[in-house]
Amino acid sequence: MKGVVIKSTGSLCKVLSSNKTYSCKIKGKKRLEGIEFTNPVSVGDNVEFNFDFKNNIGLIEKIYDRKNYIIRKSVNLSHKSQIIASNIDLALLIITLDNPVTSLNFIDRFLVQAEAYGIESVLLFNKVDLFNKKLEKKKVEYENIYNDIGYETLSTSIYDSKSIFKIKKLIKNKVSVFAGHSGVGKSSLINLVDNSLNLKTQSISNYHKQGVHTTTYAEMFPLGFGGYIIDTPGIRGLGLVDIDTNMLSGYFPEMLQASKNCKFHNCIHIKEPGCNVLMNVQKNRIAKSRYDNYLSMLEKNTNYRKNNYEL
């Protein structure tokens, strides 16, 4: 039998096949070739399984190659990473500017992952009904940074029906993942997009606060109007485990465009003469926050720092 994993809780998972859900175990210690993760199977995986109807349990025999995935740093001490979801058509990053704060560094790391796998991304600035003038100004500054390099942004609120309608149009007939820090309102937005889902959320009285984790495991839900939506646990840190840092600048669209006019074809945009990226940063054509976050990602790769430049 073939199906798609819609929930994984470690050794057990739920597989959707022909509109029916089956509880399955994982056969052996499966890992992606060359890369180790804490979870061998993730939500969104296409699998083959055998089902024992007598004992009401299935056994996953094969995991098909993933076209893409998003990972986060593992919450345990294994130093491995965890796949949040796989085989994604659209990634929606839910951003809040206060309680909790979503940093520009976090946004850029998420977008780099998405760019590396060709995943279309949209940035949703949520809880805008709570913004004061200072936060509204900050939102506009953030929007300008990402709109200028081609990313779509959307202001959202659980009280704004127009923004919910726009989300529905974006995700119709796609496999979409909602991601972000704990407390940004992912589950609340999903419930409004399709009110038949009734996902667990924090109370409205705590709407403005960070709250607690309301999603423990990533889970995929079919949408009544077409497509699937994946609700994810809150993400604290994102990993760039299998991204070649020598190609890192290519996952920043504005740097990729500017690098075409660098003097050296292998320019890494740190201190090379004739670097068009550096010139664009100096002339404010490339946001300094984006360039600084690029350097931060390079700096965290110890092998890159040792073999190339001391940043």
N, C-alpha and C positions, 0 to 999 in steps of 0.2 A: 504494500500500500504506500501511496505517496501523500504527503501533506506538508503543512507549514506550521512551525512552532509558534504558538501564540502566548505561551507563558513558560518560564523555566525557573525552578526554585532549587537548583542544585542538581540532585540526582534524579529528580522527577520533573517532567514537563508535560504540558498539554499540547496536543497536535490536532490541528483542524484539517479534516479530510472529507470532501464531499458533504460539507455543511454539518458534519458531526465532529464532536470533540472526543479525543482518546487520551487517556493517561498513559504515559510511556516512560520507560527507563532508558538510560544511555548504555550502549554496549561498550564495555572496556573503557580505556582512557584515551578518548579521541582528542586530538589537538590539531590546530592548523599547522600545516607543514612549515617548519622553520621558526614558528612563533608560538610562544606558550602564553595561554590565558588561564585565568582562574575558572572560567566556565567553558566547557567544551562545546556546548550547544547554546545558541542565543535566540531570542525572539526574532522572528523573520527568517530563520533558516528553513530552507527547503530540504526535506528529509524523506528517506524510505524507512518503513518500519513494518514489523510483523506484529499482529495483535492476537493475544491469547484470550479468546472470548470466555473460556472456562474460568480463568483466574482474573479476567477483566484488567489486564495489563499488557502494554505493548513494549516492544524492544526496538529502539532505533538502530538500524543496521548501517545507514549511510547518510552522511551530510553532504549535500551538493555544494560545489564551490560558491562562495559568496561573491557577489558583484561589488559589494562595498560593505562597510560597517563603521560604526562610531564606537570608540573605546573611552574608558575612564580609568584613572588610577584605582587599583584595588583598595578596598577599605581595610584589608587585613595586612599583615606584615610580610607577605610572600614576595613583595617587590614585583609582582606580575601585574598585568592589567586585565580589565574585565570588558568584554564586549557588551555594549548596551543594547544594540540592535543591529540587524543586518538587512541587506537587500532593500535599501531605502530609496524612494523616489524624491522625497522632499523632506528637508530638516527645518523645523521651526524652533528657533532659539528664543525662549521666553526670558525677557530681560526686565528686571526691576532696578530702579536707581536708589532705592532706600528700603531697608528692612525686608529682604536682604539687598545688599549692593552687588550688582553685577559689574565687574571691572572690565575695562577695555582689553586688558590682557586675556581675560577669560573668553571674551567675545572673539578675539583674534585667534586664539588657539582652537576654538571650535570651528571657525571658518577655514583655518588651514587644514584641519582634518577633512572637512567637507570638500574643499577644493582638491585635495589629494586623491579623492575617490570619485570626483565628478558629481557630487551630490548638490543639487540646487538648495540654496539656503535662503530663508526669510527671517528677518529679525523683528520680533514682536515686543514692543515696549508696553508692558502691562501695568495695570493699576494706575492709569493716568488720571483717573478721577480723584486720586489722592495727592496729585502734584501741586506744590506751591509754585510761585514764580521762579524760584531758584532751580527747582527740579525740572520745570518746563524748559527753562533756558538750557539746562544740561542736556535734556533729551534732544532738543533742536541741534545742539552741537554734535551729539553722537550721530543723529540722523544725517547731518551734512557730511560727516566723514564717510559713512557707508553708502549713502546715495551717490556720492561723487565717484565711487569706484564700481558702481553697478549693482549694489545689493538693494533689494526691496525691503522697506521698513514699513511697519504698521503700528499705529497706536491702538491699544486695546484696553477694554475694561469689561467686567462682568455686567456693568450697567449700560453698556453701549451696544445696542442690538445691531447697529450698522457694521461695527467692527467684527462682530460674530459672523454676520453674513459674508463679509469679505474673507474670513478664514475658511468658511465652508466652500467658497468658490475656489480658493487656493488648493484645497486638499481633495476635492472631489475626484474620484476614480484613481487616486494615488495611494501608495503606501507612505504615510507621513509619520515622522517621529517628532514628538514634543519633548524638548529637553531644556534644562536650566537648573539653577540652584534649587534646593529645597525651600519651599515657601513662596515661590514666584507666582503660583496660581495656575499651574499646568492642568491639574485635574478639574478645577473650577471652569476653566475655559472649555475643556473637552466636554463636560456635562452640558454646556450651553450649545455647543456645536451639534451634539446629538443627545437629547435629554433622555433617551432610552437607556443610556449607559449607566447613569447613576453611580459614578465613581465616588469613593470616599474622599471627603475634603475636610479641611479645618473649618471651624465655625466662622460665620460671618462676623461675629464680634471680634475675632482675632484677625480679620482680613488685612489690616494694615501692618500686622506684626509678622515676624519671620515664621512663627509657628513650628510645627513638628513635621516629620516625614509622614506624608499621607499615602505615598506609593512606596511599597517595600521592594517589589520586583517589577521589572519591565513587563508590560502586557499589551498584546495586540487585540484590537476590537474591530469587528466589521462595522462599517457605517451604513445606515439605512439608505443614504443617498448615493452610495457607491464609493468603494475604496476601503482602506484600513487605516486606523490610527494607532500609534504606539505611545502609551504613557510610560514615562521612565521615572526611576527614583531620582531624587535630587543629586546633582553632580557637584562634588567639591573640587575635584581636580581632573584635568584632562591630560592624557598621555599622548606623546608623539612617537610611540614605540617603533613602528615600522616605517617611519617617514625619513627618507634620505635627506639629511640636513644640507648636503651639497646642492640639493634641488629646492631647498626651503623657500627661497625668494620667489620661485616660480608659482608658489601657492598664494602669493600676494598679487592680485591682478594688476595693480598699479605699478608695482615693482617689476613685474614681468614685462609690461609694456615699455617702461623706461629703460630697462636693461638692454633692449635691442640697440640702443645707441651708446652703450658703454664701449670704451676703447678696447677692452679685453673680453673675449668671449666667455672666459671662465671667471669673470669678476664676481666676487661675493659681497661687494658693496660695503666694505668696511673702511679701507684706506687706500684703495688702488687709485692711481692717477687716471684721469679721464672717465671717472665713474659718473654716469648720467643719473643714476639713482640718488647718489649723494647730492648732486647738483639740484635735483628736484626736491629733495628734503630741505635743502638750504633755502630754496625759493618758495617753500610752503606749498608746493604742488603735490607732494606726498605728505600726509599727516605725520607729524613727528611721533605721535603715540604709536602709530602703526610701525614705523621704523624702529622705535625703541623696543617694541614687543618682538619684532624680528630678531634684534640683537639678543634679547632675553632668551628666546628659544634656542639660538645658537649657543649661548653661554651655558645653558643647562646640559648641552651635549658635551661631556668631558672629552671624548675622543676627538671631536671636531676642534675643541679649544686647544688640545695638546698638539694636534697634527697641523694646524693651520695658523691661527692667530691667538694671541692672548688678549681677550676682550676686556 
